Amino acid sequence: MSDQFRVVSPEASELRPILNGLFGEYSARYGDYFSRDAEIELTEWYLAPQGIFVVLERDGKIIATGAYKPYDQDTAEIKRIWTQSTLRKQGLAARVVQELERRALLAGYSRIYLTTGFRQPEAVQLYLSQGYDPQFDIARDPEEYSQPPFDGRLRFTKLLTVAGQAKIA
């Protein structure tokens, strides 16, 4: 059993069922909560050199995904972190995040930005465990962030350093 990362186009047909499943999970958790602020995303944002979409494969099957796109000149925004449901809680999402950080640093980014939703405590724990700085009060009930003046997104940032990447390797 050997796991390996592969770069793919965000429009690859093999991703369609995975992304549909991911958005289905979001819908199950949030209903149409985020639909009012639906993001318009362009494929080219996820293509080198400014972005990337990676899959983690095991024995030729996609078991986890992740991507980043430019947020600003120095910052990459992580998106589409997903792990096959039967393989969760095994550190695969952390490996994807670490791979995205490594590649973002190589691409010239010095910071990472990301958001997760207020009903995704496992994602919050993942990002905290990976050294991300929450831009919200983690002691607050996350449901409070679904009410005005908030927009439901829990924001995180992280500085990327070569020394930090050496700790991961």
Secondary structure as GFF3:
##gff-version 3
##sequence-region A 1 169
A	DSSP	beta_strand	3	7	.	.	.	ID=ss1
A	DSSP	three_ten_helix	13	15	.	.	.	ID=ss2
A	DSSP	alpha_helix	16	30	.	.	.	ID=ss3
A	DSSP	three_ten_helix	33	37	.	.	.	ID=ss4
A	DSSP	three_ten_helix	43	46	.	.	.	ID=ss5
A	DSSP	beta_strand	52	58	.	.	.	ID=ss6
A	DSSP	beta_strand	61	72	.	.	.	ID=ss7
A	DSSP	beta_strand	75	83	.	.	.	ID=ss8
A	DSSP	three_ten_helix	85	87	.	.	.	ID=ss9
A	DSSP	alpha_helix	92	106	.	.	.	ID=ss10
A	DSSP	beta_strand	111	117	.	.	.	ID=ss11
A	DSSP	alpha_helix	121	129	.	.	.	ID=ss12
A	DSSP	beta_strand	133	134	.	.	.	ID=ss13
A	DSSP	three_ten_helix	142	146	.	.	.	ID=ss14
A	DSSP	beta_strand	153	159	.	.	.	ID=ss15
A	DSSP	alpha_helix	162	168	.	.	.	ID=ss16
###
